[in-house]
Amino acid sequence: MKAETGGRERAGSGGAARRRPVQQRSLERYERLLDACAAVLDEVGVGALTTKEVARRARVPIGTLYQFFSGKESLLAALAEQNLDRYLERLARRTDAEAPKGVAGFVDLAVEEFVAMKRAVPGFGHVDFGLVDGLPAADQEPARLADPEHLLDAELDNNAAVAVRLQALGGGLFAAPGFPLALRVAMECADAVLKLAFRTDPDGDPALIAECKRLLRCYLADQVTV
């Protein structure tokens, strides 16, 4: 179904376009649906998530959900995109307030903000900027989730899309020619280590989080001198 008029196009995954509304009433419903999605994820996980339950929890007709989202993948993609937007906003506020020194300081803040959201933001343990633990086999059918690796962007995989946004936020810190690829590699490393940290400890294993920071600082610092 088409979304309500008065919204702007959002980049979809798997060819599914959607709109984020701008009218106040529609925006409230849209955000309520994303909040409900996050709450249901924390209760039942990605595999058992249904659009019907999200709509019920958000207290809107199922038809209203389909005005904004084409289905489960579109809903999860919107939640991932919202999480990334909020993460970047939080990180930008911290960098403005604390003026971190160089790449190392930026890395520390970036990891700390991610960890803080992991601990406190509903649904973030299942969908941060992509699906955290993958999908049960039944949910990998094309009719259900066409391409979970491209929730944020139809062309870039989730980690690559985040790397592009972080490079833009870092500005001059990441101006060296090798940084686009380096940030892409750094995202893969951080993703793996932080997943391990939260698999080991629900609040994130402090030793693994510290190692993630050290790994990223050392690796990215090399790019400055190359």
C-alpha positions in Angstrom: 0.0 0.0 0.0 1.1 3.6 -0.5 2.0 5.7 2.5 0.1 8.7 3.6 0.7 11.8 1.5 2.7 14.6 3.0 5.8 12.5 3.8 9.2 12.2 2.2 10.8 9.2 0.6 13.1 7.1 2.7 15.7 4.8 1.2 14.3 1.3 1.5 15.9 -2.1 1.3 15.1 -4.9 -1.1 13.4 -2.4 -3.4 10.7 -1.6 -0.8 10.2 2.2 -0.6 8.4 3.8 2.4 7.6 7.2 3.6 8.3 8.9 6.9 5.3 11.2 7.6 5.7 14.9 8.5 2.2 15.6 9.6 2.0 15.6 13.4 -0.7 13.0 13.8 0.8 10.6 11.3 4.3 11.1 12.7 3.0 10.2 16.2 1.5 7.0 14.8 4.7 6.2 12.9 6.9 6.6 16.0 4.5 4.7 18.1 4.7 1.8 15.7 8.5 1.8 15.9 8.4 2.0 19.7 6.0 -1.0 19.7 8.3 -2.9 17.4 11.2 -2.3 19.7 9.1 -3.5 22.8 7.9 -6.6 21.0 11.4 -7.4 19.9 12.6 -7.4 23.5 9.8 -9.8 24.4 9.8 -12.3 21.6 12.8 -11.6 19.3 12.9 -11.1 15.6 11.7 -14.6 14.6 8.4 -14.2 16.4 7.8 -10.6 15.6 4.6 -10.0 13.6 3.2 -6.8 12.1 -0.2 -7.7 13.6 1.2 -7.7 17.1 3.1 -4.5 16.5 0.0 -2.8 15.3 -2.0 -4.1 18.3 0.7 -2.9 20.7 0.8 0.5 19.1 -3.0 0.7 19.3 -3.5 1.3 15.6 -5.3 -0.7 12.9 -3.1 -3.0 10.9 -4.0 -1.0 7.8 -2.4 2.0 9.3 0.9 0.1 9.8 0.8 -0.8 6.1 0.4 2.8 5.1 3.9 3.4 6.5 5.6 0.0 6.1 5.4 -2.6 3.3 5.9 -5.4 5.8 8.2 -6.8 8.5 11.4 -6.0 6.7 10.4 -2.4 6.1 9.5 -2.1 9.8 12.8 -3.5 10.9 14.6 -1.3 8.4 12.9 1.8 9.7 13.8 0.9 13.3 17.5 0.3 12.3 17.5 3.7 10.5 16.0 5.4 13.5 18.6 3.8 15.8 21.4 5.0 13.5 20.1 8.5 13.4 19.8 8.6 17.2 23.2 7.2 17.6 24.8 9.8 15.3 22.9 12.6 17.1 24.1 11.4 20.5 27.7 11.0 19.2 27.6 14.4 17.6 26.5 16.0 20.9 29.3 14.3 22.7 32.0 15.3 20.2 30.8 18.9 20.3 30.8 18.9 24.1 34.1 17.0 24.7 36.2 17.9 21.6 37.9 14.5 21.5 41.6 14.5 20.6 42.2 12.9 17.2 41.0 9.6 15.9 41.6 7.8 19.2 39.3 10.2 21.1 36.6 9.9 18.5 36.8 6.1 18.6 36.4 6.0 22.3 33.3 8.1 22.2 31.8 6.1 19.3 32.2 2.9 21.1 30.9 4.3 24.4 27.8 5.7 22.8 27.1 2.4 21.1 27.5 0.5 24.4 25.2 3.0 26.2 22.5 2.5 23.6 22.9 -1.3 23.8 22.3 -1.2 27.5 19.4 1.2 27.6 17.5 1.5 24.2 14.5 -0.8 23.8 14.9 -3.3 20.9 18.6 -2.3 20.3 19.7 -5.7 21.5 18.0 -7.3 18.5 18.2 -4.5 15.9 20.9 -1.9 16.3 21.9 -0.8 12.8 21.0 -4.2 11.4 19.9 -7.6 12.7 22.1 -8.6 15.6 21.7 -12.3 15.7 20.6 -13.1 12.2 17.3 -14.9 11.5 15.7 -18.3 12.1 15.7 -20.3 8.9 11.9 -19.7 8.4 12.5 -16.0 8.3 15.2 -16.2 5.7 12.7 -17.0 2.9 12.6 -14.2 0.3 8.9 -13.6 0.9 9.6 -12.7 4.6 12.9 -10.8 4.7 14.4 -10.2 1.3 17.8 -8.8 2.3 18.5 -8.3 6.0 22.1 -7.3 5.2 20.8 -4.2 3.5 18.3 -2.8 6.0 19.8 0.7 5.8 20.7 1.0 2.1 19.7 -0.9 -1.0 23.3 -0.9 -2.3 25.5 -0.8 0.8 25.4 -3.5 3.4 24.6 -2.3 6.9 28.2 -1.9 8.2 29.3 -0.1 5.1 26.4 2.3 5.4 27.3 3.1 9.0 30.9 3.6 8.0 29.9 6.2 5.4 27.8 8.1 8.0 30.6 8.0 10.6 33.1 9.3 8.1 30.8 12.2 7.4 30.5 12.9 11.1 34.2 12.7 11.7 35.0 15.2 8.9 38.6 16.1 8.8 39.6 13.3 11.1 39.0 10.9 8.3 40.3 12.9 5.4 43.2 10.7 4.5 42.7 8.7 1.2 42.7 5.3 2.9 40.0 6.0 5.4 36.9 4.9 3.6 38.2 1.4 3.4 39.7 1.5 6.8 36.4 2.6 8.4 34.7 -0.2 6.5 37.1 -2.7 8.0 36.9 -1.1 11.4 33.1 -1.5 11.4 33.4 -5.2 10.7 35.9 -5.6 13.6 33.8 -3.5 16.0 30.6 -5.4 15.1 32.2 -8.8 15.8 33.9 -7.8 19.0 30.9 -5.9 20.5 28.6 -8.8 19.6 30.9 -11.1 21.5 31.0 -8.6 24.4 27.2 -8.6 24.8 26.9 -12.3 24.1 29.3 -12.9 27.0 27.6 -10.4 29.4 24.1 -8.8 29.0 25.6 -5.4 30.0 28.7 -5.9 27.7 31.9 -7.5 29.0 34.1 -4.6 30.1 37.3 -6.3 29.1 36.1 -7.0 25.5 34.7 -3.4 25.2 38.1 -2.1 26.2 39.8 -4.4 23.7 37.5 -3.2 21.0 38.5 0.4 21.7 42.2 -0.5 21.7 41.9 -2.5 18.4 40.1 0.4 16.6 42.5 3.1 18.0 45.6 1.2 16.9 44.2 0.2 13.5 42.8 3.6 12.6 45.8 5.5 13.9 47.9 3.7 11.3 45.8 5.3 8.6 46.9 8.8 9.8 50.5 8.1 9.2 50.2 6.0 6.0 
